[in-house]
């Protein structure tokens, strides 16, 4: 069986529910990421992390990445697509409830955009209320313990290196798709003061 939800036939979906497979749902955004990174950073990073994890398991399916999120504070930069907070939460609930309706009981939303965090959390609670037998949960990718440990060990920019379009996002995107990163246009716009 393919690990990608959208590549399954409906009988394969039915079989996946019988096997108690978990559905892993990357949640992203479309927004500015400095002068050097494309708009899809918050889609590509959680999508890649989720795909890598799901490929290593035989009890999980990868759902399509949710491409848009909540980012009214980024709309002054061209390119961003923002979804009203309540529309976004309800959309995620609808996705989760649809999956539960088909028989999936374990859902993990993996968030890729800071301002989505509490809204994705709210959506998982809404799913759990509608389907008390389900276990919907969420995590933002930068909360993954192994990633936090690696970032603390290898980052050069200090704590600011984990901020928006900083060293962490840039490094990860370089690893995934280096031809779409223009390091000649990268600008250091955060000053780190050591005490």
C-alpha positions in Angstrom: 0.0 0.0 0.0 1.3 3.5 -0.9 2.1 5.7 2.1 0.5 8.7 0.4 -3.2 9.0 1.3 -4.1 10.7 -2.0 -2.7 7.8 -4.0 -4.9 5.2 -2.4 -8.1 3.8 -3.9 -11.2 3.8 -1.7 -10.9 0.1 -0.9 -7.3 0.7 0.2 -8.5 3.6 2.4 -11.0 1.1 3.9 -8.2 -1.4 4.5 -6.0 1.3 6.1 -8.7 2.0 8.6 -8.9 -1.7 9.4 -5.1 -1.7 10.0 -5.6 1.2 12.4 -3.2 3.4 10.5 -2.4 6.9 11.8 -2.9 9.8 9.3 -0.1 12.4 9.5 -1.2 15.8 8.2 1.4 18.5 7.5 0.0 22.1 7.9 1.8 24.9 6.2 1.4 28.5 4.9 2.3 30.5 1.9 4.3 33.6 2.9 7.4 35.6 2.6 10.7 34.2 3.9 13.3 36.9 3.4 14.8 37.7 0.1 16.5 34.3 -0.3 13.7 31.7 0.3 10.6 30.9 -1.7 7.0 31.3 -0.4 6.5 27.6 0.3 9.0 27.1 3.1 6.3 26.4 5.7 4.8 23.8 3.4 8.0 22.1 2.3 9.6 21.7 5.7 6.7 20.0 7.6 5.8 18.0 4.4 9.3 16.7 4.1 9.6 15.9 7.8 6.3 14.1 7.7 7.1 12.1 4.6 10.4 11.0 6.0 8.8 9.8 9.2 5.9 8.1 7.5 8.2 6.2 5.1 9.9 4.7 8.1 6.7 3.3 9.6 4.2 0.7 8.4 1.3 2.1 10.5 1.0 5.6 9.1 -0.3 7.4 6.0 0.9 10.9 4.8 -1.9 13.3 4.0 -1.5 16.2 1.5 0.1 19.3 3.0 -2.5 22.0 3.9 -0.9 24.9 1.9 -2.4 28.0 3.5 -2.6 29.3 7.1 -3.2 32.3 9.3 -0.9 35.2 8.5 -2.5 38.6 8.4 0.7 40.1 9.9 2.6 39.0 6.7 0.2 40.6 4.2 2.4 43.7 3.7 4.9 41.4 1.9 3.7 40.4 -1.6 2.8 36.7 -2.1 1.2 35.7 1.2 -2.2 34.0 1.4 -4.0 34.3 4.7 -7.0 32.4 5.8 -9.3 33.9 8.5 -8.6 32.1 11.8 -12.1 30.7 12.1 -12.2 29.5 8.5 -8.8 27.9 9.0 -9.8 26.1 12.2 -13.1 24.9 10.7 -11.3 23.7 7.6 -8.9 21.6 9.7 -11.8 20.2 11.8 -13.6 19.3 8.5 -10.5 17.4 7.3 -10.1 15.6 10.6 -13.8 14.8 11.0 -13.9 13.5 7.4 -11.0 11.1 8.2 -12.7 10.0 11.4 -15.9 9.4 9.6 -14.0 7.0 7.3 -12.7 5.1 10.3 -9.3 6.7 11.1 -8.9 7.1 14.8 -5.3 8.4 15.1 -4.5 11.8 13.5 -1.4 13.8 13.9 -1.2 17.4 12.5 2.3 18.7 12.1 2.4 22.4 11.9 4.9 24.5 9.9 3.9 28.1 10.6 4.2 29.9 14.0 0.8 31.7 13.9 -1.0 28.4 13.0 0.1 26.7 16.2 -2.7 27.5 18.6 -5.3 27.3 15.8 -4.2 23.8 14.8 -4.3 22.9 18.5 -7.9 24.3 18.7 -8.8 22.2 15.6 -7.6 19.0 17.1 -9.6 19.6 20.2 -12.7 20.2 18.0 -12.1 16.9 16.2 -11.7 15.0 19.6 -15.0 16.6 20.8 -16.9 15.4 17.7 -15.2 12.0 17.7 -14.5 11.1 21.3 -13.0 7.8 20.2 -10.4 9.5 18.0 -7.1 10.7 19.1 -6.2 13.9 17.2 -3.1 15.7 18.3 -0.7 18.3 16.9 3.0 19.4 17.1 4.9 22.1 15.4 8.0 20.7 13.7 10.4 22.9 15.7 9.1 21.2 18.8 10.4 17.8 17.7 13.0 16.9 20.3 15.7 15.4 18.0 15.5 18.6 15.8 15.8 20.9 18.9 18.9 19.0 20.0 20.5 19.1 16.6 19.7 22.9 16.2 21.2 23.6 19.6 24.4 21.8 18.8 25.0 23.0 15.2 23.5 26.5 14.9 25.9 29.4 14.5 23.5 32.3 14.8 22.5 31.9 18.4 18.9 31.7 19.4 17.9 34.2 16.7 18.9 31.6 14.1 15.7 29.8 14.8 13.5 32.8 14.0 11.6 33.3 10.7 13.7 32.8 7.6 16.8 32.4 9.8 19.5 29.9 9.9 17.3 26.9 10.9 14.7 27.3 8.2 17.4 28.2 5.6 19.6 25.2 6.5 16.7 22.8 6.3 15.4 24.2 3.0 19.0 24.1 1.6 19.0 20.4 2.5 15.6 19.7 0.8 15.8 22.0 -2.3 19.0 23.9 -2.5 18.4 25.2 -6.1 15.6 27.3 -4.8 17.6 29.1 -2.2 19.5 32.2 -3.2 22.2 32.7 -0.5 23.6 35.7 -2.3 20.3 37.5 -1.3 20.3 36.3 2.3 20.4 39.3 4.7 21.3 39.2 8.3 18.7 41.4 9.8 18.8 40.2 13.5 21.6 41.3 15.8 22.6 38.8 18.4 24.0 40.3 21.6 26.0 38.0 23.8 26.0 38.7 27.5 
